[in-house]
Amino acid sequence: MGAELAAADTNEPLECSDELFSGIISALSMVLDVEEDKKLYHGWRVAAVATLAAENLGTELLPEVFYGGLLHDIGAMGFPDHMVHYPTLEAQLSVPEILQHPARGAAIIQEIPGLEGATGMILEHHEYWNGRGYPAGKREAEISQESQVLRAADSLDLVFRAYTGIHISGAPIGPASNSPGASSISTLKNHIAATFELGAGSEFSRPVYELIIESAGIGSSRAPDSSSDSVFQHLLSEDGLKELISDIRGRIPAIIPRCRQNPGRLVLSIFAKVIDAKHQYTAGHSERVAEYAVRIGKAMGLKPSELREIEAAGLLHDTGKVSVPRSVLDKSGKLTADELRIIRGHPRLTLDIIGSIRGFGEVARIAGYHHERYDGKGYPDGLKGADIPLGARILAVADTLDAVTSGRPYQRVMSCQEALELLRRNAGTQFDPQVVEAAGAAFELNRADAGAGASAGTMC
């Protein structure tokens, strides 16, 4: 079984794999950087450049720089707009929430075993060399070298996208057609370096500027070589960036052996919170779905390894929804054809992102197919009956159970008993009858054990 990391009350040891941990963090970074139908890859590019620079710097904190780069903006989860839309210090200072995101992110990172050393970097990644940054207004040597590198790599990506037109869709990305003089790679490098240099001595130190452009293969002060050109070319395409991240990930020291406890379940919980943060009414939804799904799975007699996969899939089942505009998810009326197409397309992104985590192939299938219907009228592939993974059939029931018993702006909140009756009415069409029967047994037993019926708006 691939997903040996969620306890699911099995009392079995949790898998401790650096590769799995790294894959989950990389996927989490991707989720943070999805904006409607676009993959921004901001965290990936910052992580790549910062880690290459840190290698040249000779720091022993390479894993912290790498993972800190991937998650540097995790404190901005749930913001209406991505941080790349606030490219200047002035724009950021005008939004109080933005000023809080370094501390918010540092608090989240502090809780992940093995990443405690990245906490200070996250906290300081908006501090400026001249003291005008935030949150503490630190300056010069008060800011750690690693934080300075992260700040500069963050800034470089904003300059990089301004000149390359990066919004990422999948094909290699070339110079933006409206970029002045960007008709060749060398000219493009010169423009990026010149604009980035405007921050030297104010946003970051002159030595850090030199270090970053050298590491990113942008520097024009020396003769070009194949290695620097290769790094720059890798930064220009989605496939190249994935290859670069994979290469860097293979070189940095393992982080799991330093952990006091396995971080897998905790990171998945943070992943779920990032997904649910897009909408206030979905807070806690993924955790509840995971819990409900495990309870149903236990009632069906599933093995501990299967329960762990289902729990992981429950936590990650709405990954693709980060690509759906809020206006569509919050709409109370009938969806237009285009809006329906967007909704029906989001499981593909779930399959893509979760499937990128090595060992999570089945977790991706369970999460990505939870909108399939037992009668074959679901999406994304119109699978029917037993062709739908059992875990996905269980998630479909668990997801609906939480959706109708939680507060949503467009529907009346049901009690647990009403929700179970709804599931039974749709057994054989929308839901697998055996899964519905197991849900009834699991939750009615739970209500009996509790000594009272669950009221509307509470967990079953």
C-alpha positions in Angstrom: 0.0 0.0 0.0 1.3 3.4 -0.9 -0.2 5.7 1.7 1.1 4.5 5.0 0.8 7.7 6.9 -2.6 8.3 8.4 -3.3 6.5 11.6 -7.0 5.9 11.2 -7.0 4.4 14.7 -5.1 1.3 13.5 -2.4 1.4 16.1 0.1 0.5 13.4 3.4 2.4 12.8 3.3 5.3 10.4 5.5 5.2 7.3 8.5 7.5 7.5 9.6 8.3 4.0 11.5 11.5 3.0 10.4 11.0 -0.6 6.8 10.9 0.4 7.1 13.9 2.7 8.9 15.9 0.0 6.2 14.9 -2.5 3.4 16.0 -0.2 5.1 19.4 0.5 5.7 19.9 -3.2 2.1 19.2 -4.0 0.9 21.4 -1.2 3.1 24.2 -2.7 1.4 23.6 -6.0 -2.1 23.9 -4.4 -1.1 27.2 -2.8 -0.2 28.5 -6.2 -3.3 27.4 -8.2 -5.3 30.5 -9.3 -8.5 29.5 -11.0 -7.4 27.6 -14.1 -3.7 28.6 -13.8 -0.7 27.0 -12.1 1.5 29.8 -10.9 4.4 27.7 -9.6 5.6 30.7 -7.6 6.7 28.6 -4.6 8.5 26.0 -6.8 10.5 28.7 -8.6 11.4 30.5 -5.3 12.4 27.2 -3.8 14.6 26.2 -6.8 16.5 29.6 -7.0 16.8 29.9 -3.2 18.2 26.4 -2.8 20.7 26.8 -5.6 21.8 30.0 -4.0 22.0 28.4 -0.6 24.2 25.7 -2.0 26.6 28.3 -3.4 26.4 30.1 0.0 27.5 26.9 1.8 24.7 26.8 4.4 23.9 23.6 6.2 20.2 24.5 6.2 19.5 23.4 2.6 16.3 21.4 3.5 15.0 24.3 5.4 15.6 26.7 2.5 14.1 24.3 0.0 10.9 23.6 2.0 10.8 27.2 3.2 10.8 28.3 -0.4 8.0 25.9 -1.3 5.8 27.1 1.6 7.0 30.7 2.1 3.5 32.1 1.4 1.5 29.4 3.3 0.4 32.2 5.7 -1.5 33.8 2.8 -3.8 30.8 2.3 -7.4 31.8 2.0 -6.5 35.3 0.7 -8.8 36.6 -2.1 -5.8 37.1 -4.4 -2.4 35.4 -4.6 0.6 37.3 -3.3 2.0 37.7 -6.8 -0.7 40.3 -7.4 1.0 42.5 -4.7 4.5 42.8 -6.3 5.5 46.0 -4.6 6.2 46.8 -0.9 3.7 49.7 -1.1 0.9 47.4 -2.4 1.6 44.9 0.4 1.7 47.6 3.2 -1.8 48.7 2.2 -3.4 45.4 3.1 -3.2 44.6 6.9 -3.8 40.9 6.3 -0.7 40.7 4.1 1.4 42.1 6.9 0.4 39.2 9.1 1.1 36.4 6.7 4.8 35.9 7.6 4.0 35.3 11.2 0.9 33.2 10.3 3.1 31.1 8.0 5.9 30.7 10.6 3.4 29.4 13.1 2.2 26.7 10.7 5.7 25.7 9.7 6.7 25.5 13.4 4.2 22.6 13.9 5.7 20.4 11.1 8.3 18.0 12.6 11.6 18.5 10.8 10.8 22.0 9.5 11.2 24.0 12.7 14.5 25.4 11.3 12.6 27.1 8.5 10.3 29.0 10.9 12.7 32.1 11.1 13.1 32.2 7.3 9.3 32.3 6.8 9.0 34.9 9.4 11.7 37.1 7.9 11.1 36.6 4.2 9.6 40.1 3.8 12.3 41.9 5.8 14.3 44.4 3.7 18.0 45.1 3.8 17.2 48.8 4.4 14.8 48.1 7.3 11.6 49.0 5.4 10.2 45.5 5.3 7.8 43.7 7.7 6.8 42.3 10.1 9.6 43.5 12.5 11.5 46.1 10.3 14.8 44.2 10.7 17.7 45.4 8.7 21.1 44.2 7.3 22.8 41.7 9.5 19.7 41.3 11.7 18.2 39.3 8.9 19.6 35.7 8.5 21.5 35.0 5.3 18.9 32.3 4.4 16.1 34.7 4.9 17.8 37.2 2.7 18.2 34.6 0.0 14.5 33.7 0.3 13.5 37.4 0.0 15.7 37.8 -3.1 14.4 34.6 -4.8 10.8 35.7 -4.1 11.5 39.1 -5.6 13.3 37.6 -8.6 10.2 35.5 -9.5 8.0 38.6 -9.6 10.5 40.2 -12.0 10.8 36.9 -13.9 7.1 36.7 -14.6 6.9 40.3 -15.6 9.4 39.7 -18.4 8.4 36.2 -19.4 4.6 36.5 -19.2 4.5 33.4 -17.0 1.0 32.3 -15.9 1.7 28.7 -16.7 -0.5 26.3 -18.6 1.8 23.4 -19.4 3.7 24.3 -22.6 7.2 25.7 -22.5 7.0 29.4 -21.7 8.8 31.9 -23.8 9.4 35.6 -23.5 6.3 37.7 -23.4 5.5 39.2 -26.7 5.1 42.6 -25.1 8.4 42.5 -23.2 10.8 45.2 -24.4 13.6 43.8 -26.3 12.9 40.2 -25.2 13.6 38.7 -28.6 16.4 36.5 -27.4 17.3 34.6 -24.2 20.4 36.8 -23.6 18.4 40.0 -24.0 15.8 38.6 -21.7 18.4 37.7 -19.1 19.8 41.2 -19.3 16.4 42.9 -18.8 15.6 40.6 -15.8 19.0 41.2 -14.2 18.8 45.0 -14.7 15.3 45.2 -13.2 16.2 42.9 -10.3 19.3 45.0 -9.6 17.0 47.9 -8.6 16.5 46.1 -5.3 20.2 45.6 -4.5 21.1 47.7 -1.5 17.5 48.3 -0.5 15.5 45.1 -0.6 18.5 42.8 -0.4 22.3 43.2 -0.2 24.5 43.6 -3.2 26.3 40.2 -2.5 22.9 38.5 -2.3 21.9 40.0 -5.6 25.1 38.7 -7.2 24.5 35.3 -5.6 20.9 35.0 -6.9 21.5 36.0 -10.5 24.6 33.7 -10.6 22.5 30.8 -9.2 19.6 31.4 -11.5 21.8 31.5 -14.5 20.9 35.1 -15.3 24.2 36.9 -14.5 25.7 38.7 -17.4 29.0 39.6 -15.7 30.6 36.4 -16.8 30.7 34.3 -20.0 27.7 32.1 -20.4 28.1 28.4 -19.8 25.9 25.4 -20.4 25.1 25.0 -16.7 23.8 28.5 -16.1 21.8 28.4 -19.4 20.4 25.1 -18.3 19.1 26.5 -15.0 17.5 29.5 -16.7 15.9 27.3 -19.4 14.5 25.0 -16.7 12.9 28.0 -15.0 11.2 28.9 -18.2 9.0 25.8 -18.6 6.7 23.7 -16.4 8.4 20.4 -17.4 11.8 22.0 -16.9 10.9 23.3 -13.5 9.6 19.9 -12.4 12.9 18.4 -13.5 14.9 21.0 -11.7 12.9 20.6 -8.4 13.3 16.8 -8.7 17.1 17.2 -9.1 17.4 19.6 -6.2 15.2 17.4 -4.0 17.5 14.5 -4.7 20.6 16.4 -3.6 19.5 18.0 -0.3 19.9 16.0 2.9 17.0 13.9 4.1 14.8 15.6 6.7 12.7 12.7 8.0 15.5 11.0 10.0 15.8 14.3 12.1 12.1 14.2 13.0 10.9 13.2 16.5 7.6 12.0 15.0 6.3 11.3 11.5 5.0 14.5 10.0 2.8 12.8 7.3 -0.6 13.0 8.9 0.0 16.5 10.2 1.1 17.8 6.8 -2.0 16.2 5.2 -4.1 18.0 7.8 -2.4 21.3 6.9 -3.0 20.4 3.2 -6.7 20.0 4.0 -6.8 23.4 5.8 -5.3 25.1 2.7 -7.9 23.5 0.5 -10.8 24.4 2.8 -9.5 28.0 3.4 -10.8 29.2 0.0 -14.3 29.3 1.5 -15.2 30.2 5.1 -18.1 27.8 5.1 -15.9 24.8 4.2 -13.6 25.2 7.3 -13.0 21.7 8.7 -14.9 20.0 5.8 -12.0 17.8 4.6 -11.2 16.6 8.1 -14.8 15.7 8.7 -15.1 13.9 5.4 -11.9 11.9 6.2 -13.3 11.0 9.6 -16.7 10.0 8.2 -15.1 7.9 5.4 -12.9 6.0 7.9 -15.9 5.2 10.0 -17.8 3.9 7.0 -14.8 1.9 5.9 -14.5 0.3 9.3 -18.2 -0.6 9.2 -17.5 -2.3 5.9 -14.6 -4.3 7.4 -11.8 -2.7 5.4 -8.1 -3.4 6.2 -6.0 -0.8 8.1 -4.0 -0.1 5.0 -7.2 0.7 3.0 -8.5 2.9 5.8 -5.3 4.9 5.7 -5.6 5.5 2.0 -9.2 6.5 2.4 -8.4 8.9 5.2 -5.6 10.5 3.1 -8.0 10.8 0.1 -10.6 12.3 2.4 -8.2 15.0 3.5 -7.2 15.7 -0.1 -10.5 15.1 -2.0 -11.2 18.7 -2.8 -7.8 19.6 -4.0 -9.0 20.5 -7.5 -11.6 22.9 -6.1 -8.8 25.5 -5.6 -9.1 26.1 -9.3 -12.8 26.9 -9.2 -13.7 30.6 -8.8 -15.4 31.6 -5.6 -18.3 33.1 -7.6 -19.0 29.6 -9.0 -18.7 27.7 -5.8 -20.8 30.2 -3.9 -23.5 30.5 -6.5 -27.0 29.6 -5.2 -28.8 29.6 -8.5 -28.5 27.3 -11.6 -25.0 27.1 -13.1 -24.3 28.1 -16.7 -22.9 25.7 -19.1 -19.4 27.2 -18.7 -19.7 27.2 -14.9 -20.8 23.5 -15.0 -17.8 22.7 -17.2 -15.5 24.3 -14.7 -17.0 22.4 -11.8 -16.9 19.1 -13.7 -13.2 19.7 -14.6 -11.9 20.2 -11.1 -11.4 16.4 -10.3 -8.9 16.3 -13.1 -6.7 18.7 -11.2 -7.1 16.6 -8.1 -5.9 13.5 -10.1 -3.0 15.6 -11.5 -1.8 17.1 -8.2 -2.3 14.2 -5.9 -1.1 11.8 -8.5 2.2 13.7 -8.6 3.0 12.3 -5.1 4.9 9.1 -5.6 3.1 6.3 -3.8 -0.2 8.1 -3.9 -1.6 6.7 -7.1 -4.6 5.0 -5.4 -5.2 7.9 -3.1 -5.4 10.2 -6.2 -8.0 7.8 -7.8 -10.1 7.7 -4.7 -10.0 11.5 -4.3 -10.4 12.2 -8.0 -13.4 10.0 -8.5 -15.5 10.9 -5.5 -17.9 12.8 -7.8 -18.7 9.7 -9.9 -22.2 8.3 -9.5 -23.2 4.7 -9.0 -25.5 4.9 -12.0 -22.7 6.2 -14.3 -24.0 9.8 -14.5 -21.2 11.4 -12.5 -17.9 13.0 -13.5 -15.1 13.3 -14.6 -15.2 10.0 -16.5 -18.8 8.7 -16.1 -17.6 5.5 -14.3 -20.4 3.2 -13.1 -20.9 0.8 -10.2 -17.9 -1.4 -9.3 -15.7 0.5 -11.9 -15.6 3.3 -9.4 -12.9 2.7 -6.7 -14.6 1.5 -3.5 -12.8 4.3 -1.6 -14.3 6.9 -4.0 -17.8 5.4 -3.4 -17.2 5.8 0.3 -16.0 9.3 -0.1 -19.0 10.2 -2.2 -21.3 9.3 0.8 -19.0 10.9 3.4 -18.7 14.1 1.3 -22.5 14.4 0.9 -23.1 13.6 4.6 -20.9 16.5 5.7 -22.1 18.9 3.0 -25.8 18.6 4.0 -25.2 18.7 7.8 -22.8 21.7 7.6 -23.6 25.4 7.2 -23.7 26.4 3.5 -25.1 29.7 2.2 -27.4 28.1 -0.4 -29.1 25.3 1.6 -30.9 24.3 4.8 -28.8 22.4 7.3 -30.0 18.9 7.9 -29.8 16.8 11.0 -27.7 13.6 10.8 -30.9 11.5 10.7 -32.3 13.6 7.8 -28.9 13.2 6.0 -29.0 9.4 6.3 -32.5 9.4 4.9 -31.4 11.4 2.0 -28.6 8.9 1.3 -31.0 6.0 1.4 -33.3 7.7 -1.1 -30.4 8.0 -3.5 -28.9 4.6 -3.0 -28.6 2.7 -6.2 -28.5 5.9 -8.3 -26.1 8.4 -6.9 -24.6 6.2 -4.2 -23.5 2.6 -3.7 -26.3 0.8 -1.7 -23.8 -1.2 0.3 -21.9 2.0 1.3 -25.1 3.7 2.3 -26.1 0.7 4.4 -22.7 0.8 6.1 -23.0 4.5 6.7 -26.4 4.0 8.3 -25.0 1.3 10.6 -21.9 3.4 11.5 -23.7 6.6 12.3 -26.8 5.3 13.9 -24.6 3.2 16.2 -22.5 6.3 16.9 -25.7 8.3 17.8 -26.8 5.5 20.1 -23.5 5.4 21.8 -23.6 9.2 22.3 -26.9 8.8 24.1 -28.7 11.4 22.0 -29.5 12.3 18.5 -27.3 14.7 16.6 -28.9 18.1 15.9 -28.6 20.0 12.7 -25.3 21.6 12.2 -23.3 19.2 14.3 -21.0 16.2 13.3 -22.9 12.9 13.0 
